[in-house]
Amino acid sequence: MSSEIVGRRRGVGSGLAFVVSGPSGAGKNSVIDRAMEGIGGLAYSVSYTTRPPRSDETDGVDYFFVRPDEFGRRIEAGDFVEHVTYLGDQYGTSRSQICAMAEQGLDVILNIDVEGAKRVRASGLAGLAVVFIFLVPPSLAHLEERLRARGTESDAQIAARIAVAAREMDALDLFDYLIINDDLDTAVGELQAIAVAERLRIT
């Protein structure tokens, strides 16, 4: 294979970002965590949020949990590629964090909501090529079961999340790939396949 052909094929750390989005409770965290175990050269972008951590969440791993005033300072400093308010809490994706990962030769995977994905689609992402992946549950009824099994929210909060999820389902055309998380192993394999295929894409 000539060097010219090799140079036209993407590889690890060649400026890729994978935006995984979908309704809250669709299983994005589980699918991403498992997929990253089997693929090297991927870094996870940890979002910032003003919401309090759940009992099973760790600061700096699941999110950076910050006060609203600190979140506001980061907005003013222009550090967020995108930031949204979801059910009263703020969420943001750090530009400086993504740039630091890219400088290390890593591709970046982001877990952001649908509104955040729309903003990234409109504005770009720190000079990286972006692949948009929509991960959804098999049905809204299935989603409600998952949210209730989580046991972290009231009936009113669950109803609000279901209402938001119903609206988010209409955003399918924004994305490049669709994963239906009916079976965790299958969903993990599909996300890994997307990452590999995009790295092998001829630029």
N, C-alpha and C positions, 0 to 999 in steps of 0.2 A: 504494500500500500504506500503510495507516494506521500511525501511530507505535505504536499498541497492538499490532498484529500484528508489526511489526518487533521490538518489545521482547520478544516471546515466542519469538523464534528465536535460537538460539545463534550465536555468531560466534567469531572468533579470540580467544583469551584469556578466554573466558567461564567458566573454571573446569573444564576437561576434563583428564583424565589417561587416557592409553592404556597399559594394561599388556599388553605382549607377552611371552608366556611359552611354554614348550615345552621339549622335551629338549635337552640340550647337544649341539651339532653339527647342529641342525636348520636353521641358517642365519639365526638371528634378527638377528645383527649386520649381515649383508649386506643383508637385506630392509629393516631399519630405516634404515640409512645411505642406501640408494637412495631409499626413500620420502620421507625428509626433504628430499632435494634438490629434490623437486617440489612441496613444500607449505610455505608460509610460516607463521610464527607458532608453530612447534613447537620446543620445547627438549628436549634429551636429558638425562635424569637419569643421571649417572655414578655407578655403585655403588662402594661400598668393599669391599675383599676383603683377606684375609690371605694368599692364595696368591701365589706368585711370578709375575711377568709372563712371558708367552711372548715369544719372540724378536721377534715382529711387533707387540707391544702397547706402548702408550705410557701412562705414568702421567698421570692427569688427563684422558685421552681415552677409553681403553677401560675403565679402572677407576682408582680411587685405591688404590694398593697400599700397605698400612699394616702395621705390626707388630701382633701380637695384643694387646699391652698398650694401644696406641692405640685399637684396635677396642673393647676392653673399656671404655675411658674413655667412648667415644661411647655405648655401651649404657647405662652408668650415668647419663650426662647426658640420656638420653631422646631422642637425636637421630635414632635409627633408627625409621622407620615400621614396618619389618619387618627382621628379620635371621635368617639360617638358617645351619646348618652343612651343607655338601655335600661328601661324600667327604673329610672331615677339614679342609676350609678354610671360613672364615667369609665371608659376604656380607651386606651391609646397604645399605638405601636411606635416604638422608639427608633428614630432615624439613625442616631449615633450607634445604637446597639447593632442594627443591621449592617451598617457600614463597617464596623469593627469585625464582624463575622466574615463579610465578603473579603476584607483585606487579608484575612487568614487563609483565603482560598477555599472557603466553605460555601455551599449552597444553603439557602435559608428556608425554613418551613414556618409558616405563620398560621395561627389559629385565630381568626377574627370573624366577627359577625357579618351578616349580609350587607348592612349599611357601610361598614368599614371596607368590605370588598369593593363596593361601588365606588368609594372614594379613591381607593388604590387604582382601580381600573381607569378612573378619570385623570388621575394625576401622576401615575407612575410610582416607582418604588426604588429610590436611591440608585438609579442607573442600572438596575437588574432587569433581566427578562423575567416576566411574571406569568406563571401558569395558575389558572383559577380552577379549583376543584370544589364541587358542591357535594357535600356529604349529608344524606338525609335518612331518616328512619323509614321503614316500609309504609307507615301510615301515621296520621295524627293520633289515632287511638293508641298505637304502639308507643308513640312519643309520650303520651300522658302516663302510660304504665311505667315508663322509665323514670319520669320525673317523680312520680309517687314513690317508687322504690328507693329513690335517692334519699327521701325522708328529710330534706333540708328546707322545704318551703311549705307555706300554708296553701290551702285550697285556692285562695284568691291569687296568690303569686303564681301557682301552677296555671290557673285559668288565663292569667295575663301572658304567660310564656306561650301557651297554646295559641292564643290570639295573634301574637307576634309571629309565631312559626307559620301560621296559615298564610299570612301576608308574605313572608319570606319565600314560600314555595313558588310564588309567581316570578321570582328573580332568576329562574333557570337559564334564560338566554344570556345572562351575564357571564356564565362560566364555560370553561373549555371541556370539562369532564364531569360526569355524574357518577357518584358511588352511592348505592342503596345499602345501608348498613343493616341488613337482615341477618347476617352471620358475621361475627367478628373476624374470623380467620379469612373469609373471602374478602371482606372489606380491606383488611390489612394487605392482602396479596394484591388487590387492585391498586391501592395507593402506591405500593412499591413498584408495580409494573408501570404506572404513570411516570414515576420519578426516573426509572431506568430509560423508558422510551424517550422522555424529553432530553435526557443527557445524551442520547444517541442521535437525536435529531440533527440533520444536516442544516447548518445555519445559512 
